[in-house]
C-alpha cells in the first residue's frame, strides 16, 4: 500500500497523505459499485417483474451512495470540528446559489416519505398528465398522455418535471385512493325520436358494459374512506336526460379504470350504433341548416290573383 501511495504521489504531485485519501476514496466508490451490481444481478436472476427490479435498483443506488458519502466524508474530515466548519462555510453559499436544487431535493424527501404518487401512478400536475415512470432526487419523469391525443392515451413523449413543482402546484392522482374515474358519453337524438326507448337502450348497454365494476368500486370506496373523506351514494351506471337546442341529450355516466377510458367508450359506442340502427324511430341529432324560399309562398295564376314579375 505504501508503494502504491508513493507511486501515486510521484505521478500526481500530491502529498502522500492526500494521495492515500484519494486512493481510499476510489476504493470505496469501486467497492460500493461492485456490491450494488452484484445485488442487482442476484435480484434480476430471481424475478422478471419490472416494478420489483426498478425498486431494488433505486434502493441499492440510494443506500450505496449514502454509505459511500459517509465513509468518504469521515476519511477526508477526521475531526468533527473540521467537518462542521467546512459544512458551515459551504452551506451558506450553496443555499443561495442552489435554491431551486435544494427545493427539488426537499420535495424528493416529501415524495419518498408522504408518497403523493409512486412509479406506475397516473397523475396530472400543472398542464402535464402522464404515467410516472421514474422518480429521482431532483426530478420525476412522466410518460405523457393526452395533449393532442384523445382519451388519455400516450403521446410517446417523456416529460422530466422538477420535484419542487409538487410543493407549489396542485397534484391530481388518478391511481391512489379511489382508483376509478367517472366517464360520461353524451348521445344526442332528435326531438322526433322516441327518447324513452332510446334511454332504455342506453341503460341496457351501459349496464352490460359497466355494471360489473360497481361491486369492486364499493370495496375500494370503503378502503379509501379509511384514509380520505371519500363517499359515494350511487356507483351504478346511469343515464341522465336533458334538452339541448338541437335535440334530446342522453348522457351515459359510468365508472372505469383511468387507462381503460378510451377502450370502454369504444365498446359502448359500437353497441349503441348497432342498437340504434335497428330502431327506425330513433335518429341521431346533428347541426343542420334549413333554407326557405319566398317564391314557394307566392300565389299562382290559378288563384285568380296577379302574380308579381320575378
Secondary structure, DSSP 4 states (H G I P E B T S, - for coil): -HHHHHHHHHHH---HHHHHHHHHHHHHHHHHHHHHHHHHHHHHHH---HHHHHHHHHHHHHHHHHHHHHHHHHHH--SHHHHHHHHHHHHHHHHHHTHHHHHHHHHHHHHHHH-S--TT-EEEETTEEEEEEEE-SSEEEEEEESTTSSTT-EEEEEEEEETTHHHHS-EEESSSSS--EEEEEEEEE-TTS-HHHHHHHHHHHHHHHHTTHHHHHHHHHHHHTTTS----S--S-EEEEEEETTEEEEEEEEEE-GGGHHHHHHHHHHHHHHHHHT-TT--B---------GGGGS--GGGTS-----
